[in-house]
Amino acid sequence: MVSKVFVDEVRQQCDLVEVASQFVSLKRQGKNLVGLCPFHEERTPSFTIAPDKQLYYCFGCQAGGDVFNFVMDIEGLTFPEALRYLAERAGLSMPESVDSGPSEQESQRDRVKRYLYRLAEFAAQYFGEQLDGADGARAREYLEKRGISPEIHQKYRLGYAPDGWQNLCTKLRRHNVSLRAAELLGLIKRSQKKGNYYDVFRDRIMFPISDLSGRVIAFGGRVLGDDEPKYLNSAENLLFSKGKVWYGLNLAREQIRRRDRAIIVEGYMDVLACASAGWEEAVATMGTAMTEYQGRILARYTRNALIAFDSDAAGATAVMRSMKNFYGTGVQLRVMEFPEGQDPDDVLNAPGGSERFEALADEAKSFFEFSWELAQNRYDVTESEGKANVIRDLAVAITHEEDPVIRADRIRFLAERLRLPEDAVRAHLRHTRQQEHSLSAREKGSSDKRGKRQRSTPPTGRYRAEQFVIRLMLQDPRYLELARERLTTEDFSDTVHQLVAQVLLHAPLEEWSDVQVKALNECRTEEERKRVARLMIEEVPPGDVERIFSDSVEFLLKRAKEKRLERLQLQVAEKERAGEVIPPELLAEQASLLKELQGYGGCPKK
């Protein structure tokens, strides 16, 4: 295990604002910084960073924590992986003990994932060696013919899977690698007839697929011969889900952020062609329509994207599906249209290709424009049925438009082109939307039947008083000092409030800033961490704060005395029923508590 001293050193060296600014556009708001949350879709900024506390909290989705939690959430890393990531960022060397093996708390699933990550890296290195070796000559010639330089194929870690059924299997056996794990990763398969393992990728150029941290999680392979399919991808596994990954994003994201746009292409070779021509902001889908999840990932780096799909009918259909899925992610998509029968790779490898590609990017159409042109060619707009189909196909591009002026212009445009009253277009759009809502409601109803949602209980007066006191104790050491004079951990009833009070009330005041971090680290669950982070960041409501704090402390003391009195009264009643003598000190304490409680008021007003 890594020492607490090293973890604290990494935390101090890595400024949360600097780290988060790579993913979120932040603006100053008072003493805090705010921006659109990278963890969920929103139009009004609710993601908040308190620079002085080095903590973040989203008032929309309740994500919160310190710089480690941010990196873990945004990159999908475990704590050791986040620690290593931030340590390298800060130029600090990791202690060797971090690689000593999984902790006792590490789940079986985490241990399997750790092994699969190592196995994927092992395979990537093997394929890379094969490309650079004698067997890779034909693959290198192919890449050179396609205009892919050695620098690009090294940057994207291209490889080659030699022809033959047992090359990788033999390599794995020699290194005592689990063949079952390799099967889970989709590198090899077991023959149903003979029961032996064989290589999945044979005589193919290999494209390692990496997550945002650069860890290899899957592979794509392009055949060099005449075998089918032309492209073969790893099956989904514990590391890889094709609807959640962009090929090349780990290498392209800095350029995407710098240019404030992404170029979305369909295949690995298109990404390499773009990168070779200087368009390093290119990323590729995994052979399917883009998903909302992918859109949310892309939105961390830019709100603008160009779709550069093939010009055939399949490409147009994929564009339509993808653009509908992207609505709600915050990413504005525009469509590049290529000459018939061409794709980005064809354009870029032709004479003057880079200039032509740039011109096509400048001429890119909005989703509405693209959808309208596609619908015109697909339907007979002189017939009523054709008009209805056009409105249905363009409904998403109109109804999801946030700007009311643009939305009204599009309705007017459609009404004029289809020779319909605007009211008729609006009515049909409403009908289409109602059908969508009905479908969503049915799907939601099915989901609710599978598991009923619990209703939250309204907070009590005691809970609100505890929350107010804990918040001030976390945010201002003056109030912590006042609280320590009168309160104990037992005066709090909520488990999270007790956890924070236990840390705050027993730590030296001069270590108050460190105690804040300790309170966060003491949290046992994700929900506890989010609640504590919110208490640290959320501003105290305006008003007479000192009076409300004092009243809240008095209220908590009163509730604690009431609980003690209830216990005493039960003890007295039990002894009376048993015919036992009631100890005088018990009666004296009971009388004293009754007298003290007469001087307390009600719940503090805030």
TORDRENBA-153988 format. One line per field, with one value per residue (C-alpha): residue number from 1; z, y, x negated; residue in three letters. Coordinates in steps of 0.1 Angstrom, whole numbers, plus 2048, in hexadecimal, padded with zeros to 3 digits. Last residue first. Layout:
BEGIN
num <- NUM	... .
up <- Z	... .
north <- Y	... .
east <- X	... .
residu <- Ala	... .
% end
This chain:
BEGIN
num <- 606	605	604	603	602	601	600	599	598	597	596	595	594	593	592	591	590	589	588	587	586	585	584	583	582	581	580	579	578	577	576	575	574	573	572	571	570	569	568	567	566	565	564	563	562	561	560	559	558	557	556	555	554	553	552	551	550	549	548	547	546	545	544	543	542	541	540	539	538	537	536	535	534	533	532	531	530	529	528	527	526	525	524	523	522	521	520	519	518	517	516	515	514	513	512	511	510	509	508	507	506	505	504	503	502	501	500	499	498	497	496	495	494	493	492	491	490	489	488	487	486	485	484	483	482	481	480	479	478	477	476	475	474	473	472	471	470	469	468	467	466	465	464	463	462	461	460	459	458	457	456	455	454	453	452	451	450	449	448	447	446	445	444	443	442	441	440	439	438	437	436	435	434	433	432	431	430	429	428	427	426	425	424	423	422	421	420	419	418	417	416	415	414	413	412	411	410	409	408	407	406	405	404	403	402	401	400	399	398	397	396	395	394	393	392	391	390	389	388	387	386	385	384	383	382	381	380	379	378	377	376	375	374	373	372	371	370	369	368	367	366	365	364	363	362	361	360	359	358	357	356	355	354	353	352	351	350	349	348	347	346	345	344	343	342	341	340	339	338	337	336	335	334	333	332	331	330	329	328	327	326	325	324	323	322	321	320	319	318	317	316	315	314	313	312	311	310	309	308	307	306	305	304	303	302	301	300	299	298	297	296	295	294	293	292	291	290	289	288	287	286	285	284	283	282	281	280	279	278	277	276	275	274	273	272	271	270	269	268	267	266	265	264	263	262	261	260	259	258	257	256	255	254	253	252	251	250	249	248	247	246	245	244	243	242	241	240	239	238	237	236	235	234	233	232	231	230	229	228	227	226	225	224	223	222	221	220	219	218	217	216	215	214	213	212	211	210	209	208	207	206	205	204	203	202	201	200	199	198	197	196	195	194	193	192	191	190	189	188	187	186	185	184	183	182	181	180	179	178	177	176	175	174	173	172	171	170	169	168	167	166	165	164	163	162	161	160	159	158	157	156	155	154	153	152	151	150	149	148	147	146	145	144	143	142	141	140	139	138	137	136	135	134	133	132	131	130	129	128	127	126	125	124	123	122	121	120	119	118	117	116	115	114	113	112	111	110	109	108	107	106	105	104	103	102	101	100	99	98	97	96	95	94	93	92	91	90	89	88	87	86	85	84	83	82	81	80	79	78	77	76	75	74	73	72	71	70	69	68	67	66	65	64	63	62	61	60	59	58	57	56	55	54	53	52	51	50	49	48	47	46	45	44	43	42	41	40	39	38	37	36	35	34	33	32	31	30	29	28	27	26	25	24	23	22	21	20	19	18	17	16	15	14	13	12	11	10	9	8	7	6	5	4	3	2	1 .
up <- 859	879	896	8A3	8C3	8E4	901	925	930	924	940	95B	94D	949	96E	979	966	972	996	991	984	9A0	9BA	9AD	9A8	9BF	9AC	9A9	986	977	989	97D	959	95C	96A	94E	934	943	942	91D	914	928	914	8F4	8FF	90A	8E7	8D7	8ED	8E5	8C1	8C4	8D8	8BC	8A2	8B5	8B7	892	88A	89F	88F	86C	86F	84B	829	823	828	807	7FB	7F8	817	81D	7F9	7FC	81B	809	7EA	7FF	813	7F3	7E5	804	822	827	83D	81F	81E	844	83F	824	83B	857	842	841	867	871	888	899	8A5	89D	8B3	8AC	886	87F	896	88A	866	86D	884	869	850	868	871	896	8A2	8C7	8CC	8B9	8D5	8D7	8EE	8EC	8CC	8BB	8C2	8B4	895	891	88F	879	85C	840	84F	870	85E	849	868	87B	85E	857	87C	87E	85E	86A	88C	87A	866	841	82A	825	802	7EE	7E3	7BF	7B6	7A2	784	782	780	762	750	758	74B	72A	727	730	716	6FB	705	705	6E1	6D6	6E5	6D3	6B2	6B8	6C3	6A3	68F	6A0	69A	675	672	684	66C	64F	635	613	61C	615	626	645	649	648	660	678	675	67B	69B	6A9	6A1	6B3	6D1	6D6	6E8	6C8	6D4	6C3	6A1	69B	6AC	697	676	66E	679	665	646	64C	64E	62E	61C	628	61C	5F9	5E7	5FF	5EF	608	609	5F6	608	629	624	61C	63A	652	647	64B	66D	679	66F	650	64C	632	646	64D	627	620	63A	62A	608	616	626	607	5EF	5DB	5E9	60A	61E	609	608	62D	635	621	5FC	5E8	5E0	5E8	60E	624	645	65F	67D	6A1	6BF	6DF	6FE	705	702	6DD	6D5	6D0	6B4	6A4	6A4	695	679	672	671	657	642	645	63A	61C	610	616	632	653	65C	679	686	6AB	6C1	6E7	6EF	709	723	709	6F8	716	716	6F1	6F6	710	6F9	6E0	6BD	6A4	6A2	694	6B3	6AC	6A2	6AE	69B	6AD	69E	67C	672	652	663	67F	666	654	675	681	65F	662	683	676	675	67A	694	692	6B3	6BB	6D2	6C0	6E1	6F2	6D4	6D2	6F6	6F1	6D3	6E3	6FC	6E3	6CA	6C7	6DA	6F6	708	6ED	6E6	709	713	734	741	71D	6FC	6E0	6D0	6AE	68B	66B	648	653	640	632	613	620	636	64F	665	68B	6A8	6CC	6EF	711	70D	728	71B	738	722	719	6FD	6DE	6CF	6A9	69A	675	66E	663	67F	69C	6AF	6B7	6C0	6E0	6E1	6E8	6C8	6BB	6CE	6C8	6E4	6DB	6DE	6E1	6ED	70F	720	70A	715	739	732	722	742	73A	743	72D	715	715	70A	6EE	6E1	6E2	6CF	6B2	6B3	695	67A	668	67E	693	68B	6A0	6A2	6C2	6B8	6BC	6AD	68E	68B	68D	675	65B	650	62B	621	60D	62C	641	627	625	64B	64B	630	644	665	666	666	686	68C	688	69D	6B9	6BA	6BB	6DA	6EB	6E6	6F3	713	718	715	72E	747	744	747	767	777	76C	77B	79C	79B	796	7B3	7C9	7D8	7FD	806	7F0	7CE	7C7	7D0	7B4	7CB	7E0	7C7	7D2	7B4	7A8	7A8	78A	793	775	77C	7A0	793	77C	796	7B1	798	790	7B5	7BC	79F	77F	76A	75B	767	787	793	788	79C	7BA	7BB	7B8	7D5	7D9	7C8	7B1	7BD	79B	799	7B6	7A9	7C3	7C1	7DB	7DD	7FD	7F2	7CE	7D5	7B5	7AA	78F	78D	76C	75B	73C	74A	73F	758	764	754	767	756	768	789	79C	7C0	7D4	7C3	7A2	78D	76C	764	742	74C	741	741	75A	773	777	77B	793	7A7	7AC	7AD	7C3	7E4	7DC	7D0	7F1	805	7F3	7FA	820	822	818	7F9	800 .
north <- 92A	926	912	8F6	8FD	90E	901	90C	8F2	8D7	8DF	8DA	8B9	8AE	8B6	8A3	884	887	888	86B	856	862	857	833	825	808	7EA	7E0	7D2	7E9	807	7FC	7FB	81D	82D	81E	82A	84D	84D	843	85E	878	86F	874	895	8A0	898	8AB	8C9	8C8	8C7	8E5	8F8	8F2	8FD	91C	925	91F	933	94F	94F	94C	96A	967	95A	935	924	91C	8F8	8ED	8D9	8CC	8C1	8AE	89D	892	885	871	861	857	847	832	82F	853	857	866	885	88B	887	8A1	8BA	8B0	8BB	8DF	8DE	8D2	8F0	8E7	8C6	8A9	899	8AE	8AF	889	87D	899	88F	86B	875	88C	86F	858	871	873	88E	896	876	884	89E	8C2	8E0	8ED	8DA	8ED	90F	904	8F5	916	929	90E	919	903	8E0	8EB	902	8E5	8CE	8E8	8ED	8C8	8C0	8DB	8CE	8AA	8B5	8C8	8A9	8A3	897	871	866	851	82F	826	806	7EC	7D8	7E9	80B	800	7F5	816	828	815	81D	842	844	835	84E	86A	861	85F	880	88F	883	891	8B2	8B3	8AC	8C8	8E0	8D8	8DC	8FE	909	905	8EC	8F1	8D8	8F1	90E	8FA	8EC	90E	91C	8FF	904	92A	924	90C	924	940	929	920	8FE	8E8	8C6	8CA	8D3	8BB	89F	8A5	8A5	880	883	8A3	892	873	889	89B	879	86D	88D	889	8A5	89F	87D	86F	864	87F	89B	889	888	8AD	8B6	8A0	8B0	8D3	8CB	8B9	8D7	8D6	8D5	8EE	8F8	8D3	8CC	8E8	8DA	8B8	8C7	8D9	8B9	8A5	8BB	89B	87E	86D	884	880	85A	857	86E	858	856	845	865	884	88B	89D	8AA	8AA	8C2	8B7	8CD	8BB	8C3	89F	8A4	89C	884	865	877	880	85D	84D	867	864	83E	840	858	840	822	836	83E	85D	84E	860	880	88D	8AF	8B6	8D4	8D5	8CC	8B9	8AC	8AB	88E	878	883	87B	858	851	85E	844	847	82E	80F	804	80F	834	847	865	882	8A0	899	8A8	8AD	898	879	87D	87E	85F	84D	855	84A	82A	822	826	83A	85E	879	899	8AA	8D0	8EA	8EC	8EA	8D2	8BB	8BD	8B2	897	887	86D	85F	864	84D	834	841	82B	827	817	7FD	7F0	7E5	7DC	7C0	7B4	7BE	7A9	7B5	7C5	7B6	7CB	7BD	7A1	78D	780	78E	796	7B2	7B0	7CE	7C7	7D9	7D4	7D8	7E8	7F8	811	835	845	84E	82A	819	805	7F4	7F4	7D4	7CE	7AC	78B	778	786	76D	756	732	71E	6F9	6E8	6D4	6D9	6F9	709	721	745	75E	783	78B	798	77C	763	773	76E	74A	746	751	75E	746	75A	73D	735	759	759	737	744	764	750	733	736	745	766	77F	799	7BB	7DA	7FE	812	831	846	82B	829	84E	851	834	849	83F	849	82B	81C	820	80D	7F1	7EE	7EC	7D0	7BD	7C0	7B5	792	79F	7B3	7D6	7CB	7AC	7C0	7D7	7B8	7AB	7CD	7D0	7AC	7B4	7D4	7C1	7A7	7C1	7D2	7AF	7A8	7C8	7C2	79F	7AE	7C9	7AF	79A	7B9	7CC	7D0	7B9	7CF	7C3	7BE	7CD	7E6	804	7F8	805	828	83E	859	87C	892	8A2	892	871	873	87C	85D	846	852	84E	82B	822	832	81E	831	83A	858	873	861	856	877	88B	874	878	89E	8A0	896	89B	88E	899	898	8BC	8CE	8C1	8C2	8C8	8CB	8DB	8ED	910	908	900	8F0	8F0	8DD	8EC	8FF	903	8EF	8CC	8AA	894	88C	8A9	8C3	8E4	8FD	90F	91D	928	948	95B	94B	947	934	911	8FF	8DA	8BD	8CA	8E4	8C8	8C1	8E6	8ED	8CE	8D9	8BB	8BF	8BF	8A0	88E	897	88B	869	867	86E	855	83A	824	800 .
east <- 94D	962	954	96A	97C	972	95E	961	97A	962	94A	964	96F	94A	943	962	957	934	940	958	93B	924	93E	93E	961	969	976	99A	995	9AE	99E	97B	987	998	978	963	97C	97C	956	955	96F	95B	93B	94E	95C	939	92B	948	941	91C	924	93C	922	908	921	929	904	900	91F	912	8EF	8FD	915	921	916	916	8F3	8E3	8E1	8BD	8B4	8D7	8D9	8B9	8C6	8E6	8D3	8BB	8D7	8E9	8C9	8C5	8AE	8A6	887	874	88B	887	861	861	873	85B	83E	84C	853	830	82B	84C	83E	856	870	88F	889	885	8A1	8B7	8B2	8BD	8D9	8E7	8E5	8F7	913	91A	901	8FD	8EA	8CC	8C8	8D3	8CD	8A9	8A2	8BD	8AE	88C	89C	8AF	88E	87F	896	8A2	8A4	8B2	8CA	8D8	8D9	8EE	906	90A	911	92C	93C	93B	94B	967	96E	965	981	97F	973	989	97B	97D	98E	97A	983	9A5	993	97F	99F	9AF	990	993	9B8	9B1	996	9AD	9C9	9B0	9A5	9C9	9D1	9B2	9BF	9E2	9D3	9BF	9DE	9F1	9D3	9D2	9F8	9F6	9DB	9F3	9E6	9D5	9B9	99D	9B0	9BA	997	987	9A1	99B	975	978	98D	973	957	96A	972	94D	94C	950	95C	97E	970	953	967	986	973	97A	99F	9A4	996	9AC	9CB	9C2	9BD	9DF	9F0	9E1	9CD	9B0	9A8	990	96B	95A	96C	966	940	93F	954	940	91F	92D	93C	91C	907	8F3	8CD	8C0	8A2	899	89C	883	86B	86D	866	847	83B	841	82D	824	839	831	846	865	864	85D	87A	892	89B	8B6	8C9	8B6	8B4	8CE	8C2	8DE	8E1	8E7	8EC	8E2	8F7	900	925	926	90A	920	933	912	906	925	925	900	902	91D	908	8EA	8FF	90B	8E8	8D3	8BE	8BD	8AC	8C1	8B5	8B6	8BB	8C2	89E	889	8A1	8BC	8AB	8B2	8D6	8D9	8CA	8E5	900	8F5	8E5	8F2	8DD	8BB	8A8	8A9	88A	877	866	857	835	83E	81A	81B	80D	826	843	836	831	855	862	84E	85F	882	8A2	897	89F	88C	88B	88D	87F	85E	84A	863	863	83D	83A	855	845	82E	846	862	852	86F	88C	89B	8BC	8D2	8B6	8B5	892	881	897	89D	8AD	8A0	880	885	881	87E	87E	896	88D	86C	85D	83B	82E	84A	850	850	860	854	860	858	836	830	82B	83C	85A	85F	84B	853	834	836	828	81F	82D	81E	831	845	85A	83C	845	84C	853	874	873	896	8A1	880	876	871	854	850	873	869	87C	869	848	853	85B	839	829	805	7E9	7D1	7CA	7EF	7F8	7DF	7EC	810	805	7F7	80F	827	810	80B	7F9	80C	7FD	7FA	803	7FA	80D	7ED	7D8	7EF	7EE	7C8	7C3	7D8	7FB	7FF	815	7F8	7E2	7FB	7FD	7D7	7D6	7EF	7DC	7BC	7CC	7BE	79B	7A0	7AD	7D1	7CB	7BC	7DB	7F2	7DE	7DE	804	809	7F5	809	829	81D	813	835	846	833	83E	862	862	855	870	88B	87F	882	865	86A	84D	837	82B	806	7E4	7E7	7EC	7CF	7B7	7BD	7C9	7B1	7BE	7BF	7E1	7F2	7E1	7EF	811	813	804	81D	83A	82F	82C	84E	85F	864	883	873	88B	896	873	863	87D	87B	856	859	871	896	8B8	8D2	8F5	905	912	901	8DF	8C4	89E	883	861	86C	85F	867	88C	898	8BC	8CF	8F2	8EF	911	917	910	905	8F4	8D0	8BD	8D2	8D5	8C0	8BA	89C	89F	896	8B1	8BA	89B	89F	895	895	893	87E	85A	865	86B	846	83C	859	850	82C	815	7F6	809	81D	7FD	7EC	80A	809	7E4	7E8	806	7EE	7F5	800 .
residu <- Lys	Lys	Pro	Cys	Gly	Gly	Tyr	Gly	Gln	Leu	Glu	Lys	Leu	Leu	Ser	Ala	Gln	Glu	Ala	Leu	Leu	Glu	Pro	Pro	Ile	Val	Glu	Gly	Ala	Arg	Glu	Lys	Glu	Ala	Val	Gln	Leu	Gln	Leu	Arg	Glu	Leu	Arg	Lys	Glu	Lys	Ala	Arg	Lys	Leu	Leu	Phe	Glu	Val	Ser	Asp	Ser	Phe	Ile	Arg	Glu	Val	Asp	Gly	Pro	Pro	Val	Glu	Glu	Ile	Met	Leu	Arg	Ala	Val	Arg	Lys	Arg	Glu	Glu	Glu	Thr	Arg	Cys	Glu	Asn	Leu	Ala	Lys	Val	Gln	Val	Asp	Ser	Trp	Glu	Glu	Leu	Pro	Ala	His	Leu	Leu	Val	Gln	Ala	Val	Leu	Gln	His	Val	Thr	Asp	Ser	Phe	Asp	Glu	Thr	Thr	Leu	Arg	Glu	Arg	Ala	Leu	Glu	Leu	Tyr	Arg	Pro	Asp	Gln	Leu	Met	Leu	Arg	Ile	Val	Phe	Gln	Glu	Ala	Arg	Tyr	Arg	Gly	Thr	Pro	Pro	Thr	Ser	Arg	Gln	Arg	Lys	Gly	Arg	Lys	Asp	Ser	Ser	Gly	Lys	Glu	Arg	Ala	Ser	Leu	Ser	His	Glu	Gln	Gln	Arg	Thr	His	Arg	Leu	His	Ala	Arg	Val	Ala	Asp	Glu	Pro	Leu	Arg	Leu	Arg	Glu	Ala	Leu	Phe	Arg	Ile	Arg	Asp	Ala	Arg	Ile	Val	Pro	Asp	Glu	Glu	His	Thr	Ile	Ala	Val	Ala	Leu	Asp	Arg	Ile	Val	Asn	Ala	Lys	Gly	Glu	Ser	Glu	Thr	Val	Asp	Tyr	Arg	Asn	Gln	Ala	Leu	Glu	Trp	Ser	Phe	Glu	Phe	Phe	Ser	Lys	Ala	Glu	Asp	Ala	Leu	Ala	Glu	Phe	Arg	Glu	Ser	Gly	Gly	Pro	Ala	Asn	Leu	Val	Asp	Asp	Pro	Asp	Gln	Gly	Glu	Pro	Phe	Glu	Met	Val	Arg	Leu	Gln	Val	Gly	Thr	Gly	Tyr	Phe	Asn	Lys	Met	Ser	Arg	Met	Val	Ala	Thr	Ala	Gly	Ala	Ala	Asp	Ser	Asp	Phe	Ala	Ile	Leu	Ala	Asn	Arg	Thr	Tyr	Arg	Ala	Leu	Ile	Arg	Gly	Gln	Tyr	Glu	Thr	Met	Ala	Thr	Gly	Met	Thr	Ala	Val	Ala	Glu	Glu	Trp	Gly	Ala	Ser	Ala	Cys	Ala	Leu	Val	Asp	Met	Tyr	Gly	Glu	Val	Ile	Ile	Ala	Arg	Asp	Arg	Arg	Arg	Ile	Gln	Glu	Arg	Ala	Leu	Asn	Leu	Gly	Tyr	Trp	Val	Lys	Gly	Lys	Ser	Phe	Leu	Leu	Asn	Glu	Ala	Ser	Asn	Leu	Tyr	Lys	Pro	Glu	Asp	Asp	Gly	Leu	Val	Arg	Gly	Gly	Phe	Ala	Ile	Val	Arg	Gly	Ser	Leu	Asp	Ser	Ile	Pro	Phe	Met	Ile	Arg	Asp	Arg	Phe	Val	Asp	Tyr	Tyr	Asn	Gly	Lys	Lys	Gln	Ser	Arg	Lys	Ile	Leu	Gly	Leu	Leu	Glu	Ala	Ala	Arg	Leu	Ser	Val	Asn	His	Arg	Arg	Leu	Lys	Thr	Cys	Leu	Asn	Gln	Trp	Gly	Asp	Pro	Ala	Tyr	Gly	Leu	Arg	Tyr	Lys	Gln	His	Ile	Glu	Pro	Ser	Ile	Gly	Arg	Lys	Glu	Leu	Tyr	Glu	Arg	Ala	Arg	Ala	Gly	Asp	Ala	Gly	Asp	Leu	Gln	Glu	Gly	Phe	Tyr	Gln	Ala	Ala	Phe	Glu	Ala	Leu	Arg	Tyr	Leu	Tyr	Arg	Lys	Val	Arg	Asp	Arg	Gln	Ser	Glu	Gln	Glu	Ser	Pro	Gly	Ser	Asp	Val	Ser	Glu	Pro	Met	Ser	Leu	Gly	Ala	Arg	Glu	Ala	Leu	Tyr	Arg	Leu	Ala	Glu	Pro	Phe	Thr	Leu	Gly	Glu	Ile	Asp	Met	Val	Phe	Asn	Phe	Val	Asp	Gly	Gly	Ala	Gln	Cys	Gly	Phe	Cys	Tyr	Tyr	Leu	Gln	Lys	Asp	Pro	Ala	Ile	Thr	Phe	Ser	Pro	Thr	Arg	Glu	Glu	His	Phe	Pro	Cys	Leu	Gly	Val	Leu	Asn	Lys	Gly	Gln	Arg	Lys	Leu	Ser	Val	Phe	Gln	Ser	Ala	Val	Glu	Val	Leu	Asp	Cys	Gln	Gln	Arg	Val	Glu	Asp	Val	Phe	Val	Lys	Ser	Val	Met .
% end
